[in-house]
Amino acid sequence: MLSQFLLNVNYIQGFLYLLGGLIVFSVFRIARKGYRITRSPTLLRITVSFIFLTLGLSLNGFTYFLGSMDFKLNLLGISLAFSSLMFIIAALLEVIGYFILALGHGIKSFQTRGFSPVLFGLISTISLLSIIKSLSFVFLIYGAFETFLSYLETKYKPILFMFMALSLLALGELIRWLALFYTGLNPLMITSILLKLFGFIMLYTPVMQFTMQKKGE
Amino acid sequence: MSTYRTQVRIVADVLSCASHSSSDNRGVGITQILQKANLSYTRLTHILNRLVKSGLLEQIHVNNNNRYIISDKGIQFLQSYSEFAEFAESFGMKL
């Protein structure tokens, strides 16, 4: 019974998203504290971006757990499963979060390198959820690219962790699409989950660094 | 290409300038800050007034001249600024 529960791909994904939600929430808290003290627009963008990411990832996590108690909704004559609606809302919240994070990099690039084009990938999928998810992927790739450029400019090592975090999350998302061709807990799904898990752990580095710095004082 | 300094960065530059020069408790003059913070006179006086009002800098009069000393609140602000600057730097961004 327990092994069945643990091997249920929905529950594993639910746990992963909740863990991600917790990690991005800790980033949000530090950024909010920083914004309150310094009133810096950069910290405001990080704060707002991570509020959306916290809400999106948590909603995603809870929806995976609630999947078994799904019911149909009738919205403007369209019949829709409750969990599908929640996944769409969660994906929208996530995409807004990644967009604001990418926007922060875009503003920085505009100030330092003049005009820097944002590459929007080709959106070939047809479902609304896939379109939103693909936007998340594009913003993640853009964020990772800009973060790497920042690392090349400053050679500041923590930026590398952020680059790896965003790259792993993007790669995890890409492999998740491929995993959708198979059912159940397949190797691709496991790889995607592991990549995202490492991505979220890497995302925690600025928080860890900040906390250690505080303790050292 | 040079980057534009944000308001918070300018404030940190002015405070840092005042903190480096006020170790002898005689404060720092407006000309010194002008040179180090690289600002126009009008803009600097406006910023200095704001910083004095908010308690980050203290204004003293020495030989009929206005001089500025960083307050404890200002030192705390500078510390927090450098911590959060490092935090933002981890994201590849600047405060």
Contacts between the chains, C-beta under 8 A, distances in Angstrom:
chain1	res1	chain2	res2	distance
A	30	B	87	6.3
A	31	B	87	7.4
A	34	B	80	7.4
A	34	B	83	7.9
A	34	B	84	3.8
A	34	B	87	6.3
A	34	B	88	7.6
A	37	B	77	7.1
A	37	B	80	4.8
A	37	B	81	7.9
A	37	B	84	7.0
A	38	B	8	4.9
A	38	B	77	7.8
A	38	B	80	6.8
A	38	B	81	5.8
A	38	B	84	5.7
A	38	B	95	6.5
A	39	B	7	7.7
A	39	B	8	6.2
A	40	B	6	6.6
A	40	B	8	4.5
A	40	B	84	7.1
A	40	B	88	7.4
A	40	B	95	4.6
A	41	B	6	6.5
A	42	B	6	7.4
A	42	B	88	5.1
A	42	B	93	4.9
A	42	B	94	6.5
A	42	B	95	5.3
A	43	B	84	6.3
A	43	B	87	8.0
A	43	B	88	6.3
A	43	B	95	6.9
A	45	B	93	7.9
A	46	B	88	6.9
A	46	B	91	6.3
A	46	B	93	7.3
A	101	B	91	7.7
A	104	B	91	7.5
A	104	B	93	5.5
A	105	B	92	6.6
A	105	B	93	7.0
A	108	B	92	7.6
A	108	B	93	5.8
A	108	B	94	6.6
A	111	B	3	5.2
A	111	B	4	5.5
A	112	B	1	5.9
A	112	B	3	5.2
A	113	B	1	6.5
A	114	B	1	6.7
A	146	B	92	6.3
A	147	B	91	7.1
A	147	B	92	4.0
A	149	B	92	7.6
A	150	B	92	3.2
A	150	B	93	7.5
A	151	B	92	6.8
A	154	B	89	7.1
A	156	B	89	5.6
A	156	B	90	7.8
A	158	B	86	7.9
A	158	B	89	7.0
A	158	B	90	4.0
A	159	B	89	6.8
A	159	B	90	6.3
A	159	B	91	7.6
A	159	B	92	4.9
A	161	B	90	7.2
A	162	B	90	5.7
A	162	B	91	5.5
A	162	B	92	6.2
A	163	B	92	7.5
A	205	B	90	6.7
A	206	B	87	5.5
A	206	B	90	3.8
A	206	B	91	6.8
A	209	B	86	7.4
A	209	B	87	7.7
A	209	B	90	6.6
A	210	B	83	6.8
A	210	B	86	7.7
A	210	B	87	5.3
A	213	B	83	6.1
A	213	B	86	7.3
A	214	B	83	7.6
